[in-house]
Amino acid sequence: MKKTLRITAIAIYAVVFGFPLYWVTTMAIKPKAEENPPGITLWKPQDPTIKNFKDILGLSKTSDSAFATAKDYSALTPLKNSFLAAGGGTLLALAVGVFAAYGIARFRAGGAQLPFQILQLRMFPPAAVVIPLYFMFIYLKLWNTLPGLILIYGAVTFPFVVWLMRSFFQDVPREISEAAIVDGCTQWGAFFKAVLPQVKGGLAATGLFVFILNWSDYLIVLVMTQDKWTTAPLFLSTLSGGAGGQEYGHQAALAVLLILPPAILGLSIQKYLVRGLTFGAIKR
Amino acid sequence: MSSITLKSLSKHFGTLRAVDNLDLDVPHGSFTALLGPSGCGKTTTMNMISGLEQPTTGEVYFDERAMSGVETGRRNVGFVFQNYAIFTHMTVAENLGFGLQSQRRRERVSKEEIDRRVKEVAETVGLSSALDRGAARLSVNDLQKVALGRAMIMRPTIFLLDEPFSNLDSAFRAYMRAELKRIQHDVGQTMVYVTHDQVEAMGMADRIAVMDRGELQQYGSPDDLYERPANTFVARFIGSVLNNFLPVRYADGGLAVGEGRVELGDRRAAFESRATASDLTATIRPERVRVVDPGDASATIRAVVTLVEPLGPKDVVHLEHDGTALRVALPPSERPAIGAALGLCFDPDQVHVFDDSTGLAVR
């Protein structure tokens, strides 16, 4: 009885989360005519094609639309920008946040209130600050530039890095760094050789979390860039309009591609991730 | 080998005086225990000796050399932490070699030399077969050995051990105590050992410094502390069976204890010269009380048995006298019945008297 209930619950859960994935992957391989046929619901593609992917990856020479060239569908530049901006922002947030978290966790740097002050940076919606930031960035000549985007992604995800890493560092006994210092290490040496390897699971989990946040950003890039210079999520929303209507097939193909990097990253660091996400729950 | 001298050493955290005005001389090659309840400042003292914490005031000397400004890694101390502080991302061999590795450039130790010394130390602490194992999978007992080996491999002149055996099971603890004493005897290093377990301190150390609330209470040999406690704290803290405390009055060269009397003899001068007439408390070790027939004329007081605790080699007999709980140690062959009356005879030489207003011994 209990088992049946559990399986039912898991099945419902799987359907709720699985259906959008099913929808987007099938849509990605439907030809244009099957995308949104009036009056009928197509549960599976009748005539599957990889044309949408080829268009998105810039592999098509010709366009089937009278209003767009093949080049207009290529998401290569936005994808590259997404990688650079999300990856760079994540590295920046980690580089600054990890040291800040260690300082707070080990040396109580900044006093008892500092962690809350840092978290406060995330207590209002990003929309509240994005307009003032727009003017600041224009003044600083960072608006509509890749370094500007990296900087802002690093800044908005930095509080998460501090909070997550702080709790991981707090789980490492102070004596670990002291033992390294007794053995002749400097504070820096003790941090890199003895403390950081102890939290690599937490570091992997934090990095992945922050990367996903940056990777899926829409609002900031919407305000902070213009023209063709953009990242993939914003480009996805531009795959529409004109006489062509919504380009569901192309949008779905790009969405599938956008799922891949976080998924691959997650799988490749899985062995650290499990430990990172359960850190503190296990006896060390 | 080095001696350690602490001169008016203090460490204050805000208003908390973790260590207050501590003077201590640890001679060359001695085995000294810092003993006290948790929070008495013994670990803070160790951290100041190692340099992990800077004293608020005062100075630490190794031999004659002041240590302020000498960083921890250059003090040549070996430190064994209470929770071992093993690097779980490394193998046993990497843990043992860590100190030599991190000093390799400075001290010019070759890789072969590191290998050789790792093997040598592993042999000494009994880890030869576990060198390639990941430290994360070691048992608590093996973690302890790694911690000890990691400190030994640096050939420190001073060995600092912070409650190293408190997490071990009792059989292995007894084994490690003996091992440690053997190692200390063989290499003759100066060892400072922090513990809250007075049995451990009494059994291992040449000298014991008893601390409470950041202050040194008494410093001496185990026998000194047991036979001649300087104050009521030491009298209470030292001894495997809780000491007996009795309110007494001084009268005419003797102590009035309940209905009985203990003659002081030559010691009366110390009592007569006391400026104030504050209350007194006498102590006598449970092992040193002579038990006689309640009708015996030599009995100082008579008390009623309330509980018998058999401990194997001896029984601890709990008694009550006029609202005061007392304990005596008796061989199991003389185990009394609960409710029986016993005569307790206090030998004047075994009775220590403390001034209630200061807690200090009256001598």
Interface residues (C-beta under 8 A of the other chain):
Chain A: P173 E175 I176 E178 A179 A180 I181 V182 D183 G184 C185 T186 G189 K193 A194 P197 Q198 K200 R284
Chain B: N47 S50 L52 T72 G73 R74 V77 G78 F79 F81 Q82 N83 Y84 A85 F87 T88 H89 F98 G99 S102 Q103 R106 R150 M154
